[in-house]
């Protein structure tokens, strides 16, 4: 599939890695336009329904309330040995459901929730603030990600390193314990580190922070709304403080912080796997264009969690092409455009656990090779 050959594995000294069997997607300009792709999609897929969108909010919050009720009322009654098992199960289940809530708030940021921008921003601000996400701050940085996907110079998140930019310490982590440590840190601390310090984000010539209205991430017309995002976070934190005063810190940690760690881990993992794959090209300014950048993404299979996460996992290519499309039409749209996209559509059904380890091992930096066109970069796996 695709031109450009296969990735070599200079680390294994002649042995073929799994990466070498993954053929690259085409990097040439596709023979179709965005308009051609849109025509292949049934028109109703672009319709947004307030009632239907809210039904998913109500459904998710109802399930979350049930999990809360069961955990709050029954886990404390269990023997301590069973409670140690029950709490992580609650965190995992509640975290998955709240990741779905996070996805709906993300959809609000794309104006895909309804036809009313004020309603999208209101719902998104409430839901994201409850999950300690600065709504407008992330909305604008994420919009820039969608505008510059696949650009090694201007993409906003999970920007791949060039070979020259790989730190010497990376070689000490290029082993099984190091990769597992890297994954643990990424999944637990990656999201707050990105919001606070722009870790894994694009390069700026000064300090970039999602909570700073004067951050270089934002334009002057966006800065006032960053204050609103910060106010939403402060309101949520004040509510948590009051709960801790009434219920106790342990209650807040077990009922709220545990599931939130799962949410943060999943959103980092989902984003990482959507944009990090040995078959995907990256471009510099001499070759990058919006369509090829949008196609430099991959759909993944999370099993039953695809539905829990509102299919953000297995319809991400469509989402990058048409980000204002509501999630409940994305699967139908994906099926409609796959024949047209052909080799430019990438799906990887590798199990998530295997994929996250493989991509951590194989996707260390991007570089050109003798078969690639100038301005086109591919992931390599030697440090």
C-alpha positions in Angstrom: 0.0 0.0 0.0 1.3 3.4 -0.9 4.4 4.7 -2.6 7.6 5.5 -0.8 8.8 2.0 0.2 9.1 0.5 3.7 10.8 1.6 6.8 14.1 0.2 7.5 15.3 -1.0 10.9 18.9 -0.1 11.5 18.8 -1.2 15.1 18.2 -4.9 14.6 21.2 -5.5 12.4 19.4 -7.2 9.5 16.4 -8.6 11.4 13.1 -7.2 10.2 11.1 -5.4 12.8 7.3 -5.2 12.7 7.8 -1.6 11.4 9.5 -2.9 8.3 6.4 -4.9 7.4 4.2 -1.7 7.6 4.0 -0.1 4.2 3.9 3.7 4.1 0.8 5.6 2.9 1.3 7.7 -0.2 2.9 11.1 0.4 2.2 12.5 -3.1 -0.7 15.0 -3.6 -3.9 12.9 -3.8 -5.9 12.7 -7.0 -9.0 14.0 -5.2 -9.9 17.3 -3.5 -11.7 18.0 -0.2 -14.7 18.8 -2.3 -14.6 15.4 -3.9 -14.5 13.8 -0.5 -17.4 15.8 0.8 -19.5 14.9 -2.2 -19.0 11.2 -1.4 -20.7 11.7 2.0 -24.5 11.7 2.4 -25.5 15.3 3.0 -27.4 14.5 6.3 -24.1 13.5 7.9 -23.3 17.2 8.2 -26.5 18.0 10.1 -26.2 18.8 13.8 -29.1 18.1 16.1 -29.4 19.8 19.5 -31.7 17.1 20.9 -29.5 14.2 19.6 -26.3 15.9 20.9 -27.8 16.5 24.3 -29.0 12.9 24.4 -25.4 11.7 24.5 -24.6 14.1 27.3 -27.6 12.9 29.3 -26.7 9.2 28.6 -23.1 9.6 29.6 -23.9 11.6 32.8 -26.6 9.0 33.7 -24.1 6.1 33.5 -21.5 8.2 35.4 -24.1 8.9 38.1 -24.9 5.1 38.4 -21.2 4.3 38.8 -20.9 7.1 41.4 -23.8 5.8 43.3 -22.5 2.3 43.4 -19.0 3.3 44.4 -20.1 5.8 47.0 -22.6 3.6 48.7 -21.3 0.0 48.3 -17.5 0.0 48.0 -17.0 1.4 51.6 -19.0 -1.5 52.9 -16.7 -4.1 51.4 -13.9 -5.8 53.3 -10.6 -3.8 52.8 -9.1 -6.5 50.6 -12.1 -6.4 48.2 -12.2 -2.6 48.4 -8.6 -2.4 47.1 -9.8 -4.3 44.0 -13.2 -2.5 43.7 -11.7 1.1 43.7 -9.5 0.6 40.6 -12.4 -1.0 38.8 -14.5 2.0 39.6 -11.8 4.4 38.4 -11.4 2.5 35.1 -15.1 2.3 34.4 -15.9 5.9 35.5 -12.8 7.2 33.7 -13.9 5.6 30.4 -17.4 7.1 30.7 -16.0 10.5 31.5 -13.7 10.3 28.6 -16.8 10.1 26.5 -18.0 13.3 28.2 -14.6 14.8 27.4 -15.1 13.9 23.7 -18.5 15.7 23.6 -16.9 18.8 25.1 -14.1 18.5 22.5 -16.9 18.4 19.9 -18.3 21.6 21.2 -15.0 23.2 20.6 -15.3 22.2 17.0 -18.8 23.7 16.7 -20.0 20.2 16.0 -22.5 20.0 18.9 -25.2 22.3 17.5 -25.8 25.1 15.0 -25.4 27.6 17.8 -21.9 28.7 18.7 -23.0 30.2 22.1 -24.6 26.9 23.1 -21.6 24.8 22.0 -19.3 27.1 24.0 -21.5 27.0 27.1 -21.8 23.2 27.1 -18.1 22.8 26.3 -17.1 25.2 29.0 -19.1 23.5 31.7 -18.1 19.9 30.8 -14.5 20.6 30.2 -14.1 22.8 33.3 -15.6 19.9 35.4 -12.8 17.8 34.1 -10.2 20.5 34.8 -9.7 21.3 31.1 -9.4 25.0 30.1 -12.1 25.0 27.4 -11.3 28.0 25.3 -7.5 27.7 25.8 -7.6 24.1 24.4 -10.2 24.9 21.8 -7.9 27.5 20.1 -4.7 25.4 20.4 -6.5 22.4 19.1 -7.9 24.4 16.2 -4.4 25.2 15.3 -3.5 21.5 15.4 -6.3 20.9 12.9 -5.1 23.7 10.7 -1.5 22.4 10.7 -1.7 18.6 11.1 1.3 16.8 9.8 3.5 19.9 9.7 6.8 19.4 11.6 7.1 23.2 11.9 3.6 24.3 12.8 1.6 21.4 14.2 0.6 22.0 17.9 0.9 18.6 19.6 2.9 15.4 19.4 5.2 17.2 17.0 7.8 14.7 16.0 11.5 15.4 16.7 14.0 15.7 13.9 17.0 13.4 14.2 19.1 16.4 15.1 16.8 17.2 17.9 16.9 13.9 19.8 18.5 14.3 23.1 21.4 12.1 24.1 19.4 10.7 27.0 17.0 9.1 24.6 19.3 6.2 24.0 19.2 5.3 27.7 15.4 4.9 27.4 15.5 2.9 24.2 15.0 -0.4 26.0 11.9 -2.2 27.4 12.1 -0.7 31.0 12.8 2.7 29.5 9.9 2.5 27.1 7.5 1.4 29.9 8.7 4.3 32.1 8.2 6.7 29.2 4.6 5.4 28.7 3.8 5.6 32.4 5.0 9.2 32.6 3.3 10.2 29.4 -0.1 8.7 30.4 -0.1 10.0 33.9 1.7 13.4 33.6 1.5 14.1 29.8 -1.7 16.0 29.8 -1.0 18.5 32.7 2.6 18.9 31.4 1.2 19.8 28.0 -1.3 22.3 29.4 1.2 24.0 31.8 4.5 23.8 29.9 3.6 22.8 26.3 5.5 19.5 26.6 5.3 17.6 23.3 3.9 20.8 21.7 5.4 22.9 18.9 8.3 25.2 19.5 7.7 28.8 20.5 10.4 31.4 21.1 9.1 32.0 24.6 7.2 30.2 27.4 3.9 28.8 26.3 1.2 27.8 28.7 -2.5 27.1 28.2 -3.5 29.0 31.3 -1.6 32.2 30.4 -3.7 34.7 28.3 -0.4 36.3 27.0 0.9 32.9 25.8 2.2 32.9 22.2 -0.3 30.2 21.5 -3.1 32.8 21.3 -3.9 35.8 19.2 -4.9 39.1 20.7 -8.6 38.5 20.0 -8.5 35.2 21.9 -6.9 36.4 25.1 -10.0 37.5 26.9 -11.6 34.1 26.5 -8.5 32.5 28.1 -9.5 34.3 31.3 -12.9 32.7 31.0 -11.3 29.3 30.8 -9.1 30.0 33.8 -12.2 31.2 35.7 -13.9 27.9 34.8 -11.0 25.9 36.2 -10.9 28.0 39.4 -14.6 27.4 39.9 -14.2 23.7 39.5 -11.2 23.6 41.9 -13.1 25.7 44.4 -16.0 23.2 44.2 -13.5 20.3 44.8 -12.0 22.2 47.8 -15.5 22.6 49.3 -16.2 18.9 48.8 -12.9 18.1 50.4 -13.8 20.2 53.4 -17.2 18.4 53.7 -16.4 14.9 52.6 -12.7 14.7 53.2 -9.7 14.7 50.9 -9.7 10.9 50.6 -13.3 11.0 49.3 -12.3 13.5 46.6 -9.3 11.5 45.6 -11.2 8.2 45.3 -14.4 9.5 43.8 -13.0 12.1 41.5 -9.2 12.1 41.1 -9.0 8.4 40.3 -11.3 8.5 37.3 -9.8 11.8 36.2 -6.4 10.2 35.9 -7.9 7.6 33.7 -9.5 10.3 31.5 -6.2 12.2 31.2 -4.4 9.0 30.3 -6.9 8.0 27.6 -7.0 11.4 26.0 -3.2 11.4 25.7 -3.1 7.8 24.5 -5.9 8.4 21.9 -4.2 11.5 20.5 -0.7 9.9 20.5 -1.9 6.8 18.6 -3.9 8.9 16.1 -0.9 10.9 15.0 2.0 8.5 15.7 2.4 5.6 13.3 5.4 4.3 11.3 3.4 4.5 8.0 2.5 8.2 8.3 4.5 11.0 6.6 5.2 14.4 8.0 6.0 17.5 6.0 8.0 20.7 6.2 6.9 23.9 4.7 8.2 23.0 1.2 5.8 20.1 0.9 3.0 20.5 3.5 -0.5 21.2 2.4 -3.7 21.0 4.5 -5.2 17.9 2.8 -2.1 15.7 2.9 -1.6 16.8 6.6 -5.2 15.9 7.5 -4.7 12.5 5.8 -1.6 11.9 7.9 -3.7 10.4 10.7 -4.7 6.9 11.5 -7.9 5.3 12.8 -7.5 2.8 15.6 -9.7 0.0 17.1 -10.4 0.2 20.9 -13.0 -2.5 20.8 -16.1 -1.8 22.9 -14.5 1.5 24.0 -15.0 2.8 20.4 -18.7 3.4 21.3 -17.9 4.6 24.8 -15.6 7.2 23.3 -18.2 8.2 20.7 -16.0 6.7 17.9 -13.4 9.4 18.1 -10.9 6.5 18.0 -12.0 4.8 14.7 -13.3 7.8 12.7 -10.4 10.2 13.3 -9.5 10.6 9.6 -13.0 11.8 8.9 -12.9 14.1 11.9 -9.7 15.8 10.6 -11.3 16.3 7.2 -14.6 17.6 8.5 -14.3 18.6 12.1 -17.7 20.2 12.4 -19.4 16.9 11.7 -21.1 15.4 14.8 -19.7 12.2 16.0 -23.0 10.3 15.5 -22.6 10.6 11.7 -18.8 10.0 11.5 -19.0 6.2 11.1 -21.4 6.5 8.2 -19.2 9.2 6.6 -16.0 7.1 7.1 -17.6 4.1 5.3 -18.6 6.5 2.5 -15.2 8.0 1.9 -12.9 5.0 2.3 -13.3 3.8 -1.3 -12.4 7.3 -2.6 -9.4 7.7 -0.2 -8.1 4.3 -1.1 -4.4 4.0 0.0 -4.6 7.4 1.6 -6.8 6.1 4.3 -5.0 4.4 7.2 -6.5 2.0 9.7 -4.6 -0.1 12.2 -6.4 -2.8 14.1 -3.4 -3.7 16.2 -4.3 -4.0 19.9 -3.9 -0.8 21.8 -1.4 -2.2 24.3 0.7 -3.6 21.5 0.5 -0.4 19.4 1.4 1.9 22.3 4.6 -0.1 23.0 5.5 -0.5 19.3 5.0 3.2 18.6 7.1 4.2 21.6 9.8 1.9 20.3 9.7 2.7 16.6 8.6 6.3 16.4 11.4 8.2 18.1 12.2 10.8 15.5 11.5 11.7 11.9 14.0 11.9 9.1 14.3 11.9 5.3 15.6 8.8 3.5 16.9 8.0 0.0 13.4 7.1 -1.2 11.5 10.0 0.2 11.0 13.3 -1.5 12.6 16.4 -0.1 10.4 17.9 2.5 8.8 14.6 3.5 9.8 12.9 6.7 9.2 9.5 8.2 9.5 8.0 11.7 12.8 6.2 12.3 13.7 4.0 15.2 17.4 4.4 15.9 18.9 6.8 18.4 
